[in-house]
Amino acid sequence: MKKFTMIDENFVCGYCGKFVKKLGYTARDHCPYCLYSKHVDINPGDRLNPCKGLLKPIGIEKFKGSFKILYRCDKCHEEHKNIIANDDNMDLIIELSKVK
């Protein structure tokens, strides 16, 4: 079974309400303004998770030559990781890197 479905689309952030344009080079999976995401996938891009809770950014983790944002779902409390995007709010990424 395929584990990644490429879906790069515009959306309105469920946390800050800003309009977010698709990323263009890979799948957009979180808001670049507030870094929140939505718990919609079981496997990336499948949109099969019934939770639909907000994924709150809680930290940063080094990943290869980049970083991943660590998330905890406000509804079901599952934790997830998403790689940062080129247009993410770096001030918030820096703040998250200070979280222990």
C-alpha positions, 0 to 999 in steps of 0.5 A: 500500500502506498504510504504517501499521497501528494496533495498540495492545495490551498487552505484556510488555517483552522487556528489563525484563519489565514489563507495559505497558498499551496507550497509548489514543491511538495505537499503543504501540511501546515500553516507557515504563519502559525505552524499549526496543522490539522489531524486529517491523515493516517498516512500522509495525504490520505485524508482518512483520519476521522479526528480532524483536531488541530495539531499544535506545534510543540517543538523542533527536531533535527532531520537530515539537513533540515528540521521537523516540527513536532506536533500534539493533537489538541483533540486526541493527543497523538503526536506527529512530525512534519518537515519545515517548509521554506516559507515557515515563520522562522521566528516561531521555529526559533521559539519552538527550538527553545522548548524543553 
